[in-house]
Amino acid sequence: MAVEFVKCPTCKQKLAVLEYMTTGSLVVCANLKCGTSLRIISRRPLRVEPVPEPETYKVDYRPESYG
């Protein structure tokens, strides 16, 4: 499985994202002091953006965590 790397826009932690994660998928920053929820907005090049906190309160909100 191929792995790509991207930096958290909040704390600059390097995050590994697996190839099966698609645009719109949710991940959580692996930095314990950060923990920001992120959404993949582009695969080529790989880019993420923070998810607004109110969106994390939905029932179907299930991010993956990668370090």
C-alpha positions, 0 to 999 in steps of 0.5 A: 500500500502506498503512503503519502505524507502531508503536514497538519496546517495547525501544528505542522506535524507530518501525517501519513495518509494511505492511498485508499483515503479519498477526497472528502475523507476525514482524519485526525492529527496524530499530535496529542497536543493538537488533535485537529480534525482534517478533511482531505481536499485534494489527492494530487497534490495531497492537501488537507484543511481543518474541519470547523468544530461544529461539523465534528458534532454530527452522528456520522462523524468518524475520522481516521487517525494517522501518525 
